[in-house]
């Protein structure tokens, strides 16, 4: 009788346990090398399971679709292949204890129901109101993509004929301030230039913040049409000089600016901030080598990783459908895991390879890897100011500035200024090593010396 009673209590306790509910808002903080980045997940129940979105409020990114959300045996998983993100956590009471993984790296991150307030970070260059210029929230349409882009136009006071620049952000979904690692470089640039008589238009990337559209399905060529739409919008304004519209592109934005300037008579000048001069394939190989070296990778391990990456990229850049490339890359990885157990392939988990394959076979990545800016740069006839930091590990300065200058010169462009800054990184911060792990630790957002040089160069083009 006693044994039966115990069994009955056990059965009842199972049925009386409250159902585990993971729907609703979950909040966490990702801590990497001194950088703190808030991430929020919004989970909804459907007839087929679960759907969710992710917000990165510190980067101004909201509503990022989570491709796959699963919850089974107290384990919740979020997968975003387009950003090489996987989060796996176990629901324990009111917390989810888990691990955030991106591009092969893992970081502990727990989620809770409590909203996390942003920690104040000292960024002394970030401007504060009141501002000595006019600020206008604007929207313009990309009719080709059928999307509306939202941004901010800052115009010097008491002028109706100022030159204007459009700021073009780097790779990844960026808001109008190009906010990353606690910094807002585009806000700093816009503030400085507008104070010195140059109007500035900056906008949220498609699918980011207040702009509509789908960022994840866009290639660099698609994003270029957004800039073209910005130019068309500025041409309708009566308070700026339509004959002095310039482009300032950072990183991938420095790839887009020449694409437009090479075929548009509406572009008067371009400024390339760490813009690429060599192919995307070569940039990925170089930055992988340099960043790993800066982070202390062992020479033999690094060589294995570079060999694996090169052979993978050689597959990705082949002609063929996405499905064909995915299949060949998957077969290659599986063979590496079976034949070379000591290589990088064996060290990574199967799910990481799913993310790797989806990332490197995405439309954006395949376009980027195949793109060589040489032929585009050769057709740019407007004035060009191409600059970079010597400690840039993402778009290495020497290789890219040399290639940019060579291509422009070969094309007959007579108004080209090239400048390298000794101690600056990819974000144009004064840095020690240039490693991305330093970005969030540095108080400086954007080198004041570079701001002055950009402003002076633009003013000189007006004379």
Order of alpha helices (4+ residues) and beta strands (2+ residues): alpha-beta-beta-beta-beta-beta-beta-beta-beta-beta-beta-beta-beta-beta-beta-beta-alpha-beta-alpha-beta-alpha-beta-alpha-alpha-alpha-alpha-alpha-alpha-alpha-beta-alpha-beta-alpha
